[in-house]
């Protein structure tokens, strides 16, 4: 597998942490929303993780028949469709769902055009809507070999701020992960769990944090 597949797509702990966060939003009736991914397989993983929590999360990717994608979008517009959809890049343009409360970016990457397009899905104006939220999953403190994810995080944060988003305090999403890791003195390997400390020498920790960006009444972007 590639590094991206290992650390993002097939990272089940990451996927479950995302699912738990989305389930909490829906429990507070913060809906509807779109969870954006970049790969079909990633959509499948996240949809399954949400299903484990009792949250129906249909998939809308290029592999989804066009008529089904249109049905999902129409239902969300009308308020009688799914409360959350896991969507690929095919939904980053041409989708008009004014009532969206939020979008969640989970696929990493930092290309400015794609970032603007996915974030822009929530900017459509609707009656009674005066703000929207972009949740951006920022991977920090991961093991050696995944530094590219932290660099993507840094670039996305810069681009969010350049676009005029107002950054709120991060929402920490800490995944309980147990990995085989060397002891601090390097003398032996053992299982250590301490997800509240980022990656440090000799110990592998997993730390996932959502950084929240909120734009108020900025519905001119698309």
C-alpha positions as CSV (number, residue, x, y, z in Angstrom):
1,X,0.0,0.0,0.0
2,X,1.1,3.6,-0.5
3,X,1.7,5.9,2.4
4,X,-1.6,7.7,1.7
5,X,-3.5,4.4,1.8
6,X,-1.9,3.3,5.0
7,X,-2.2,6.6,7.0
8,X,-5.5,7.9,5.5
9,X,-7.7,5.4,3.6
10,X,-7.1,2.2,5.5
11,X,-6.5,3.8,8.9
12,X,-9.4,2.3,10.7
13,X,-8.8,4.2,14.0
14,X,-8.8,7.5,12.1
15,X,-12.0,6.4,10.3
16,X,-13.8,5.5,13.6
17,X,-12.7,8.8,15.2
18,X,-14.2,10.7,12.2
19,X,-17.4,8.6,12.5
20,X,-17.7,9.4,16.2
21,X,-17.4,13.1,15.5
22,X,-20.0,13.1,12.8
23,X,-22.4,11.1,15.0
24,X,-22.0,13.7,17.7
25,X,-22.8,16.5,15.3
26,X,-26.0,14.7,14.1
27,X,-27.0,13.9,17.7
28,X,-26.9,17.7,18.3
29,X,-29.1,18.1,15.2
30,X,-26.3,19.9,13.3
31,X,-27.2,18.7,9.9
32,X,-27.2,18.1,7.0
33,X,-23.5,17.8,6.1
34,X,-21.1,16.3,3.6
35,X,-18.0,14.2,4.5
36,X,-15.5,14.7,1.7
37,X,-13.0,12.0,0.7
38,X,-10.7,11.6,-2.3
39,X,-10.9,7.8,-2.9
40,X,-13.8,5.4,-3.4
41,X,-12.2,3.0,-0.9
42,X,-12.0,5.8,1.7
43,X,-15.7,6.5,1.2
44,X,-16.5,2.8,1.8
45,X,-14.4,2.8,5.0
46,X,-16.1,5.9,6.5
47,X,-19.6,4.9,5.5
48,X,-19.1,1.5,7.2
49,X,-17.7,3.2,10.3
50,X,-20.8,5.4,10.5
51,X,-23.1,2.5,10.0
52,X,-21.4,0.8,13.0
53,X,-22.7,3.7,15.0
54,X,-26.2,3.5,13.6
55,X,-25.7,6.4,11.3
56,X,-26.9,5.9,7.6
57,X,-24.3,7.5,5.4
58,X,-24.9,6.9,1.7
59,X,-22.0,7.3,-0.7
60,X,-21.8,9.7,-3.6
61,X,-18.7,9.2,-5.8
62,X,-17.9,8.8,-9.4
63,X,-18.8,5.1,-9.0
64,X,-22.3,6.0,-7.8
65,X,-24.8,6.1,-10.6
66,X,-25.7,9.6,-11.6
67,X,-29.4,9.2,-11.0
68,X,-28.6,8.0,-7.4
69,X,-26.3,11.0,-6.8
70,X,-29.1,13.3,-8.0
71,X,-31.6,11.6,-5.8
72,X,-29.4,12.1,-2.7
73,X,-28.8,15.7,-3.5
74,X,-32.5,16.4,-4.1
75,X,-33.4,14.7,-0.8
76,X,-30.9,16.8,1.1
77,X,-32.2,20.0,-0.5
78,X,-35.8,19.1,0.3
79,X,-34.9,18.2,3.9
80,X,-36.2,14.6,3.6
81,X,-33.0,12.9,2.5
82,X,-29.9,11.7,4.3
83,X,-28.5,13.9,7.0
84,X,-25.0,13.1,6.0
85,X,-23.4,11.8,2.7
86,X,-19.9,10.6,2.2
87,X,-18.8,12.2,-1.1
88,X,-15.9,12.1,-3.4
89,X,-14.6,14.9,-5.7
90,X,-17.5,14.5,-8.0
91,X,-19.6,16.4,-5.5
92,X,-17.1,19.2,-5.1
93,X,-18.6,21.1,-8.0
94,X,-22.1,21.4,-9.5
95,X,-23.9,20.5,-6.3
96,X,-26.4,23.0,-4.9
97,X,-27.6,22.2,-1.4
98,X,-28.3,25.6,0.2
99,X,-29.3,24.1,3.6
100,X,-25.9,22.5,4.3
101,X,-24.7,23.2,7.8
102,X,-21.2,21.9,7.3
103,X,-18.6,20.1,5.3
104,X,-15.9,17.8,6.7
105,X,-12.6,17.4,4.8
106,X,-11.0,14.1,5.6
107,X,-8.9,13.3,2.6
108,X,-5.9,15.4,3.3
109,X,-4.2,17.0,0.3
110,X,-3.7,20.7,-0.2
111,X,-4.4,21.6,-3.9
112,X,-6.0,25.1,-3.7
113,X,-8.7,24.6,-6.4
114,X,-10.0,21.3,-4.9
115,X,-9.9,22.8,-1.4
116,X,-11.9,25.9,-2.5
117,X,-14.4,23.8,-4.3
118,X,-15.1,21.4,-1.4
119,X,-15.2,24.1,1.2
120,X,-17.5,26.1,-1.1
121,X,-20.3,23.6,-1.0
122,X,-21.5,25.0,2.3
123,X,-21.5,28.6,1.2
124,X,-24.9,28.6,-0.5
125,X,-27.4,31.0,1.0
126,X,-30.6,29.6,2.6
127,X,-33.5,31.1,4.6
128,X,-32.5,31.2,8.2
129,X,-28.8,30.3,7.5
130,X,-26.3,32.9,8.6
131,X,-23.2,30.8,8.9
132,X,-21.6,27.6,8.0
133,X,-18.7,25.5,9.2
134,X,-15.8,23.8,7.5
135,X,-14.4,21.0,9.6
136,X,-10.9,20.1,8.4
137,X,-9.3,16.9,9.8
138,X,-5.7,17.9,10.5
139,X,-3.4,15.0,11.1
140,X,-0.6,15.9,13.6
141,X,1.8,13.9,15.7
142,X,1.7,10.8,13.5
143,X,4.5,8.3,13.2
144,X,7.6,8.7,10.9
145,X,6.6,8.3,7.3
146,X,3.5,10.4,7.5
147,X,5.1,13.8,7.6
148,X,3.4,14.7,4.3
149,X,0.1,14.8,6.1
150,X,1.3,17.4,8.5
151,X,2.6,19.5,5.6
152,X,-0.8,19.2,3.9
153,X,-2.4,20.3,7.1
154,X,-0.2,23.4,7.3
155,X,-0.9,24.4,3.7
156,X,-4.7,23.9,4.1
157,X,-4.7,26.1,7.2
158,X,-2.9,28.9,5.3
159,X,-5.4,28.7,2.4
160,X,-8.4,28.7,4.7
161,X,-7.2,31.8,6.3
162,X,-6.4,33.4,3.0
163,X,-9.9,32.7,1.9
164,X,-11.2,34.7,4.9
165,X,-12.4,31.9,7.1
166,X,-12.3,32.6,10.8
167,X,-10.5,29.9,12.7
168,X,-12.0,28.7,16.0
169,X,-10.3,26.8,18.7
170,X,-9.5,23.2,17.6
171,X,-11.8,20.4,18.6
172,X,-9.6,17.6,19.7
173,X,-10.5,14.2,18.3
174,X,-8.3,11.7,20.0
175,X,-8.4,8.1,18.8
176,X,-7.6,5.3,21.2
177,X,-4.8,3.5,19.4
178,X,-2.5,0.8,20.7
179,X,0.6,0.1,18.8
180,X,3.8,-1.7,19.4
181,X,6.4,0.9,20.2
182,X,10.0,0.9,21.6
183,X,10.5,1.9,25.2
184,X,11.8,5.4,25.8
185,X,15.3,4.1,26.3
186,X,15.1,1.9,23.3
187,X,15.8,-1.3,25.2
188,X,12.6,-3.2,24.5
189,X,9.3,-3.1,22.6
190,X,6.0,-2.9,24.4
191,X,2.4,-1.7,24.0
192,X,2.0,1.9,25.1
193,X,-1.2,3.9,24.9
194,X,-1.2,7.7,25.5
195,X,-3.1,9.4,22.7
196,X,-2.9,12.8,24.4
197,X,0.7,13.3,23.6
198,X,1.8,13.8,20.0
199,X,4.6,11.9,18.3
200,X,7.8,11.9,20.2
201,X,11.1,10.1,20.0
202,X,10.9,6.4,20.9
203,X,7.1,6.3,21.4
204,X,4.4,6.0,18.8
205,X,1.3,8.0,19.6
206,X,-1.8,8.7,17.4
207,X,-3.3,12.1,17.7
208,X,-6.1,13.4,15.4
209,X,-7.4,16.9,15.8
210,X,-10.2,18.7,14.0
211,X,-9.4,22.3,13.4
212,X,-12.6,24.2,12.9
213,X,-13.0,27.1,10.5
214,X,-16.2,29.1,10.5
215,X,-17.2,31.8,7.9
216,X,-20.1,34.0,8.9
217,X,-22.5,35.3,6.3
218,X,-20.0,34.8,3.4
219,X,-22.3,33.3,0.8
220,X,-20.8,34.9,-2.2
221,X,-18.3,32.2,-2.6
222,X,-19.3,29.0,-4.5
